[in-house]
Amino acid sequence: MERPVLPLGAPRAERADAVRNRRHLLATAREMLAEQGGADRLTMDALAARAGLGKGTVFRRFGTRAGIFQALLEDDERAFQEQVMAGPPPLGPGAAPLDRLIAYGRARFAFMLGHREIARATLDGSQSVPAGSETPLSRTHIRMLLGQLRLGGADLDMLAVQLTAALDGPLLLYLSASDLTEAAAGIEERVARAWQDLVQRVCRP
């Protein structure tokens, strides 16, 4: 089975009580987000009170409010990566490389749209726009799939960079807030179709 590079890394060894606290805090944060319908109201104080833990425990675990959302996003990224590495085809192994490439883009767009509020809440003032950074898994995975296709003398490394930019870069940068809130389902399908069209044209024999 192929194993793309995992940019998030393996979690460092922790005491059992610290692991339990982390899981409890993340589960509590997800409950609060679902109930409140957005990220704005989730604070360190509110999370500590709801979880029944001291505020110091929350600060030691996450550092800042943005750290809570970063941990949530990384948790979901790991689950997404597992689907790519070992889930059912065409996203997971077992499908033709072009089908996997199309499926990856569709799944990644859906992931990004579904996590747009959490991604923006990870900002702590040191970053400008969360959607401006590339996802390392994307380039690694796209490059691997391109290598399985017969693309002649194409520069596969640079092609992977450009496809990654098309996939991860513009989506949350250039879609307006009204686009995302009022017609997210339609936009997701339009962007997914555009990705499929782009990939099929690029990979045409």
Helices and strands as residue ranges (DSSP letters): H 16-36, H 44-51, H 55-62, H 65-86, H 97-114, H 116-121, G 130-132, H 136-147, H 156-168, H 170-174, H 177-182, H 184-202
